[in-house]
Amino acid sequence: MVLEEETASIDRPMSEINAAILERLEKVVDKLSDNSTKMGELLAVHNEKLDKQDRIDAVLFEKVESVHREVNRRAEEIKKGCERDIRKVDDRLRVMEKKMWSIFGAVSVISFIVSPVGQSALRNLTSPRVPATINSYPDQIAWTTLRTSILDSSIPD
């Protein structure tokens, strides 16, 4: 009987210990279940935030692309305008250059004409050294007629 009493006294605390362990295990399982539920809620909120951020990113990327296209379009317009302006300036410079060379040529010709060398060259070209007058000789017959074979002179006697 003593042995039976000792086992009975040992069983009692063992059953109390098992009950306490089971109670603690149930609390742990409940907490794990609560934590799992909260973690699922956090993941759902997190996924929702990620989806929302993806939509925002898509809008932002579209805006960036739109701005990029607009900047490229404006840059092309500016480039074409600059090229047009450069062509206009180039054309004006060509006209000015032609005028400048024409003026330079005219000044060169005028300078040559006014210079002593030019004056002597012009004198040689415009005034002949031999006079351009016809000398008349009264002794000679001026013309004859073939029909009458008469000599006639236009020079007065």
C-alpha atoms as an extended CHARMM CRD file, in Angstrom:
* protein
*
       157  EXT
         1         1  MET       CA              0.0000000000        0.0000000000        0.0000000000  PROA      1               0.0000000000
         2         2  VAL       CA              2.6890000000        2.3870000000        0.6240000000  PROA      2               0.0000000000
         3         3  LEU       CA              3.8660000000        1.8420000000       -2.9140000000  PROA      3               0.0000000000
         4         4  GLU       CA              0.4470000000        2.4500000000       -4.2600000000  PROA      4               0.0000000000
         5         5  GLU       CA              0.1530000000        5.6360000000       -2.2640000000  PROA      5               0.0000000000
         6         6  GLU       CA              3.4740000000        6.8740000000       -3.5220000000  PROA      6               0.0000000000
         7         7  THR       CA              2.4840000000        6.2230000000       -7.1640000000  PROA      7               0.0000000000
         8         8  ALA       CA             -0.8570000000        7.8850000000       -6.5910000000  PROA      8               0.0000000000
         9         9  SER       CA              0.8690000000       10.9410000000       -5.1560000000  PROA      9               0.0000000000
        10        10  ILE       CA              3.2740000000       10.9510000000       -8.1150000000  PROA      10              0.0000000000
        11        11  ASP       CA              0.4040000000       10.5980000000      -10.6220000000  PROA      11              0.0000000000
        12        12  ARG       CA             -1.3770000000       13.5460000000       -9.2780000000  PROA      12              0.0000000000
        13        13  PRO       CA              1.3900000000       16.0290000000       -9.7610000000  PROA      13              0.0000000000
        14        14  MET       CA              2.1360000000       14.4280000000      -13.1700000000  PROA      14              0.0000000000
        15        15  SER       CA             -1.4070000000       14.9590000000      -14.2730000000  PROA      15              0.0000000000
        16        16  GLU       CA             -1.2270000000       18.5150000000      -12.9890000000  PROA      16              0.0000000000
        17        17  ILE       CA              2.0820000000       18.9680000000      -14.8000000000  PROA      17              0.0000000000
        18        18  ASN       CA              0.6020000000       17.5100000000      -18.0190000000  PROA      18              0.0000000000
        19        19  ALA       CA             -2.4260000000       19.7690000000      -17.6820000000  PROA      19              0.0000000000
        20        20  ALA       CA             -0.1610000000       22.7850000000      -17.1880000000  PROA      20              0.0000000000
        21        21  ILE       CA              1.9650000000       21.7950000000      -20.2040000000  PROA      21              0.0000000000
        22        22  LEU       CA             -1.1430000000       21.2640000000      -22.3210000000  PROA      22              0.0000000000
        23        23  GLU       CA             -2.5180000000       24.6000000000      -21.1930000000  PROA      23              0.0000000000
        24        24  ARG       CA              0.7510000000       26.3180000000      -22.1210000000  PROA      24              0.0000000000
        25        25  LEU       CA              0.8410000000       24.5320000000      -25.4790000000  PROA      25              0.0000000000
        26        26  GLU       CA             -2.7010000000       25.6890000000      -26.1900000000  PROA      26              0.0000000000
        27        27  LYS       CA             -1.7000000000       29.2730000000      -25.3530000000  PROA      27              0.0000000000
        28        28  VAL       CA              1.3230000000       28.9890000000      -27.6550000000  PROA      28              0.0000000000
        29        29  VAL       CA             -0.8150000000       27.5600000000      -30.4470000000  PROA      29              0.0000000000
        30        30  ASP       CA             -3.3840000000       30.3460000000      -29.9410000000  PROA      30              0.0000000000
        31        31  LYS       CA             -0.6350000000       32.9950000000      -30.0280000000  PROA      31              0.0000000000
        32        32  LEU       CA              0.9060000000       31.4010000000      -33.1210000000  PROA      32              0.0000000000
        33        33  SER       CA             -2.5280000000       31.3560000000      -34.7360000000  PROA      33              0.0000000000
        34        34  ASP       CA             -3.0730000000       35.0260000000      -33.8200000000  PROA      34              0.0000000000
        35        35  ASN       CA              0.3940000000       35.9090000000      -35.0770000000  PROA      35              0.0000000000
        36        36  SER       CA             -0.2590000000       34.0060000000      -38.2870000000  PROA      36              0.0000000000
        37        37  THR       CA             -3.5300000000       35.8950000000      -38.7790000000  PROA      37              0.0000000000
        38        38  LYS       CA             -1.8330000000       39.2320000000      -38.0580000000  PROA      38              0.0000000000
        39        39  MET       CA              1.0320000000       38.3030000000      -40.3930000000  PROA      39              0.0000000000
        40        40  GLY       CA             -1.4880000000       37.4930000000      -43.1330000000  PROA      40              0.0000000000
        41        41  GLU       CA             -3.1640000000       40.8560000000      -42.5820000000  PROA      41              0.0000000000
        42        42  LEU       CA              0.2300000000       42.6080000000      -42.6930000000  PROA      42              0.0000000000
        43        43  LEU       CA              1.1320000000       40.7770000000      -45.8840000000  PROA      43              0.0000000000
        44        44  ALA       CA             -2.2110000000       41.7310000000      -47.4310000000  PROA      44              0.0000000000
        45        45  VAL       CA             -1.6880000000       45.3860000000      -46.4800000000  PROA      45              0.0000000000
        46        46  HSD       CA              1.8920000000       45.1880000000      -47.7420000000  PROA      46              0.0000000000
        47        47  ASN       CA              0.7740000000       43.6430000000      -51.0640000000  PROA      47              0.0000000000
        48        48  GLU       CA             -1.8900000000       46.3200000000      -51.4000000000  PROA      48              0.0000000000
        49        49  LYS       CA              0.7250000000       49.0130000000      -50.8220000000  PROA      49              0.0000000000
        50        50  LEU       CA              3.0380000000       47.3630000000      -53.3630000000  PROA      50              0.0000000000
        51        51  ASP       CA              0.2180000000       47.2520000000      -55.9420000000  PROA      51              0.0000000000
        52        52  LYS       CA             -0.6180000000       50.8680000000      -55.2640000000  PROA      52              0.0000000000
        53        53  GLN       CA              3.0700000000       51.8150000000      -55.6250000000  PROA      53              0.0000000000
        54        54  ASP       CA              3.2620000000       49.8570000000      -58.8890000000  PROA      54              0.0000000000
        55        55  ARG       CA              0.3040000000       51.8310000000      -60.2450000000  PROA      55              0.0000000000
        56        56  ILE       CA              1.9100000000       55.0980000000      -59.1110000000  PROA      56              0.0000000000
        57        57  ASP       CA              5.2180000000       54.0440000000      -60.6990000000  PROA      57              0.0000000000
        58        58  ALA       CA              3.4310000000       53.2470000000      -63.9610000000  PROA      58              0.0000000000
        59        59  VAL       CA              1.8100000000       56.6930000000      -63.9670000000  PROA      59              0.0000000000
        60        60  LEU       CA              5.1340000000       58.3470000000      -63.1570000000  PROA      60              0.0000000000
        61        61  PHE       CA              6.9650000000       56.4150000000      -65.8590000000  PROA      61              0.0000000000
        62        62  GLU       CA              4.2730000000       57.3890000000      -68.3710000000  PROA      62              0.0000000000
        63        63  LYS       CA              4.6630000000       61.0230000000      -67.3500000000  PROA      63              0.0000000000
        64        64  VAL       CA              8.4410000000       60.7790000000      -67.6840000000  PROA      64              0.0000000000
        65        65  GLU       CA              8.0580000000       59.2320000000      -71.1410000000  PROA      65              0.0000000000
        66        66  SER       CA              5.5990000000       61.9610000000      -72.1080000000  PROA      66              0.0000000000
        67        67  VAL       CA              7.9800000000       64.6700000000      -70.9220000000  PROA      67              0.0000000000
        68        68  HSD       CA             10.8320000000       62.9150000000      -72.7470000000  PROA      68              0.0000000000
        69        69  ARG       CA              8.8530000000       62.8660000000      -76.0010000000  PROA      69              0.0000000000
        70        70  GLU       CA              7.9070000000       66.5280000000      -75.5670000000  PROA      70              0.0000000000
        71        71  VAL       CA             11.5120000000       67.5270000000      -74.8670000000  PROA      71              0.0000000000
        72        72  ASN       CA             12.7000000000       65.6170000000      -77.9400000000  PROA      72              0.0000000000
        73        73  ARG       CA             10.0100000000       67.2500000000      -80.0860000000  PROA      73              0.0000000000
        74        74  ARG       CA             10.9350000000       70.7090000000      -78.8140000000  PROA      74              0.0000000000
        75        75  ALA       CA             14.6230000000       69.9680000000      -79.2960000000  PROA      75              0.0000000000
        76        76  GLU       CA             13.9340000000       69.0240000000      -82.9190000000  PROA      76              0.0000000000
        77        77  GLU       CA             11.9720000000       72.2560000000      -83.4150000000  PROA      77              0.0000000000
        78        78  ILE       CA             14.8080000000       74.2700000000      -81.8930000000  PROA      78              0.0000000000
        79        79  LYS       CA             17.3540000000       72.4040000000      -84.0110000000  PROA      79              0.0000000000
        80        80  LYS       CA             15.3880000000       73.1030000000      -87.2000000000  PROA      80              0.0000000000
        81        81  GLY       CA             15.0130000000       76.7610000000      -86.2210000000  PROA      81              0.0000000000
        82        82  CYS       CA             18.7400000000       77.0580000000      -85.5580000000  PROA      82              0.0000000000
        83        83  GLU       CA             19.5690000000       75.4030000000      -88.8780000000  PROA      83              0.0000000000
        84        84  ARG       CA             17.1860000000       77.7970000000      -90.6480000000  PROA      84              0.0000000000
        85        85  ASP       CA             18.7610000000       80.7790000000      -88.9110000000  PROA      85              0.0000000000
        86        86  ILE       CA             22.2460000000       79.5530000000      -89.7720000000  PROA      86              0.0000000000
        87        87  ARG       CA             21.2480000000       79.2140000000      -93.4280000000  PROA      87              0.0000000000
        88        88  LYS       CA             19.8230000000       82.7530000000      -93.4010000000  PROA      88              0.0000000000
        89        89  VAL       CA             22.9820000000       84.1450000000      -91.8330000000  PROA      89              0.0000000000
        90        90  ASP       CA             25.0830000000       82.1950000000      -94.3280000000  PROA      90              0.0000000000
        91        91  ASP       CA             23.0650000000       83.5990000000      -97.2300000000  PROA      91              0.0000000000
        92        92  ARG       CA             23.4150000000       87.1310000000      -95.8720000000  PROA      92              0.0000000000
        93        93  LEU       CA             27.1540000000       86.6580000000      -95.4520000000  PROA      93              0.0000000000
        94        94  ARG       CA             27.4370000000       85.4380000000      -99.0380000000  PROA      94              0.0000000000
        95        95  VAL       CA             25.5650000000       88.5060000000     -100.3030000000  PROA      95              0.0000000000
        96        96  MET       CA             27.7580000000       90.7660000000      -98.1820000000  PROA      96              0.0000000000
        97        97  GLU       CA             30.8680000000       88.9830000000      -99.4200000000  PROA      97              0.0000000000
        98        98  LYS       CA             29.8020000000       89.4580000000     -103.0600000000  PROA      98              0.0000000000
        99        99  LYS       CA             29.1590000000       93.1510000000     -102.4080000000  PROA      99              0.0000000000
       100       100  MET       CA             32.4870000000       93.4580000000     -100.6150000000  PROA      100             0.0000000000
       101       101  TRP       CA             34.3920000000       91.8870000000     -103.5170000000  PROA      101             0.0000000000
       102       102  SER       CA             32.5020000000       94.0550000000     -106.0190000000  PROA      102             0.0000000000
       103       103  ILE       CA             33.3950000000       97.1680000000     -104.0340000000  PROA      103             0.0000000000
       104       104  PHE       CA             36.9810000000       95.9640000000     -103.7060000000  PROA      104             0.0000000000
       105       105  GLY       CA             37.1940000000       95.4730000000     -107.4840000000  PROA      105             0.0000000000
       106       106  ALA       CA             35.6700000000       98.8880000000     -108.1800000000  PROA      106             0.0000000000
       107       107  VAL       CA             38.0610000000      100.5600000000     -105.7330000000  PROA      107             0.0000000000
       108       108  SER       CA             40.9630000000       98.7070000000     -107.3340000000  PROA      108             0.0000000000
       109       109  VAL       CA             39.9580000000       99.8780000000     -110.8240000000  PROA      109             0.0000000000
       110       110  ILE       CA             39.4260000000      103.4460000000     -109.6390000000  PROA      110             0.0000000000
       111       111  SER       CA             42.7480000000      103.4060000000     -107.7820000000  PROA      111             0.0000000000
       112       112  PHE       CA             44.5060000000      102.1790000000     -110.9210000000  PROA      112             0.0000000000
       113       113  ILE       CA             42.8550000000      104.8220000000     -113.0950000000  PROA      113             0.0000000000
       114       114  VAL       CA             43.7440000000      107.6170000000     -110.6640000000  PROA      114             0.0000000000
       115       115  SER       CA             47.3370000000      106.4280000000     -110.1240000000  PROA      115             0.0000000000
       116       116  PRO       CA             50.2120000000      107.8160000000     -112.2420000000  PROA      116             0.0000000000
       117       117  VAL       CA             50.7390000000      104.4210000000     -113.8700000000  PROA      117             0.0000000000
       118       118  GLY       CA             47.0690000000      104.2370000000     -114.7670000000  PROA      118             0.0000000000
       119       119  GLN       CA             47.0970000000      107.7820000000     -116.1150000000  PROA      119             0.0000000000
       120       120  SER       CA             49.9860000000      107.0060000000     -118.4470000000  PROA      120             0.0000000000
       121       121  ALA       CA             48.3110000000      103.7910000000     -119.6080000000  PROA      121             0.0000000000
       122       122  LEU       CA             45.0840000000      105.6600000000     -120.3050000000  PROA      122             0.0000000000
       123       123  ARG       CA             46.9420000000      108.3460000000     -122.2440000000  PROA      123             0.0000000000
       124       124  ASN       CA             48.5290000000      105.6520000000     -124.3810000000  PROA      124             0.0000000000
       125       125  LEU       CA             45.1550000000      104.0500000000     -125.0250000000  PROA      125             0.0000000000
       126       126  THR       CA             43.0770000000      107.1430000000     -125.6710000000  PROA      126             0.0000000000
       127       127  SER       CA             45.3790000000      109.6380000000     -127.3820000000  PROA      127             0.0000000000
       128       128  PRO       CA             47.2420000000      108.3290000000     -130.4320000000  PROA      128             0.0000000000
       129       129  ARG       CA             50.7140000000      109.6600000000     -131.1350000000  PROA      129             0.0000000000
       130       130  VAL       CA             49.9880000000      110.0680000000     -134.8340000000  PROA      130             0.0000000000
       131       131  PRO       CA             47.4100000000      112.7060000000     -135.6320000000  PROA      131             0.0000000000
       132       132  ALA       CA             44.2000000000      111.3680000000     -137.1060000000  PROA      132             0.0000000000
       133       133  THR       CA             43.7880000000      114.0680000000     -139.7080000000  PROA      133             0.0000000000
       134       134  ILE       CA             44.0020000000      113.5210000000     -143.4720000000  PROA      134             0.0000000000
       135       135  ASN       CA             46.5230000000      115.6530000000     -145.2450000000  PROA      135             0.0000000000
       136       136  SER       CA             45.3300000000      116.9080000000     -148.5400000000  PROA      136             0.0000000000
       137       137  TYR       CA             47.6410000000      117.3730000000     -151.4550000000  PROA      137             0.0000000000
       138       138  PRO       CA             46.3640000000      119.9300000000     -153.9990000000  PROA      138             0.0000000000
       139       139  ASP       CA             48.5140000000      118.5840000000     -156.8170000000  PROA      139             0.0000000000
       140       140  GLN       CA             46.7940000000      115.2520000000     -156.9250000000  PROA      140             0.0000000000
       141       141  ILE       CA             43.5510000000      114.2820000000     -158.5070000000  PROA      141             0.0000000000
       142       142  ALA       CA             40.8770000000      113.5730000000     -156.0040000000  PROA      142             0.0000000000
       143       143  TRP       CA             38.7520000000      111.2340000000     -158.1030000000  PROA      143             0.0000000000
       144       144  THR       CA             38.0070000000      110.2650000000     -161.6240000000  PROA      144             0.0000000000
       145       145  THR       CA             34.8960000000      109.2070000000     -163.3950000000  PROA      145             0.0000000000
       146       146  LEU       CA             34.9750000000      106.0610000000     -165.3460000000  PROA      146             0.0000000000
       147       147  ARG       CA             32.1400000000      106.8520000000     -167.7050000000  PROA      147             0.0000000000
       148       148  THR       CA             33.4720000000      109.9380000000     -169.2290000000  PROA      148             0.0000000000
       149       149  SER       CA             37.1280000000      109.3740000000     -168.7320000000  PROA      149             0.0000000000
       150       150  ILE       CA             37.3220000000      112.9780000000     -167.6030000000  PROA      150             0.0000000000
       151       151  LEU       CA             39.4630000000      113.8520000000     -164.7250000000  PROA      151             0.0000000000
       152       152  ASP       CA             37.6550000000      115.9270000000     -162.1850000000  PROA      152             0.0000000000
       153       153  SER       CA             38.9410000000      117.2100000000     -158.9280000000  PROA      153             0.0000000000
       154       154  SER       CA             37.0110000000      118.2250000000     -155.9100000000  PROA      154             0.0000000000
       155       155  ILE       CA             39.8590000000      120.3080000000     -154.7150000000  PROA      155             0.0000000000
       156       156  PRO       CA             39.3320000000      123.9520000000     -155.6260000000  PROA      156             0.0000000000
       157       157  ASP       CA             42.0360000000      125.5610000000     -157.7330000000  PROA      157             0.0000000000
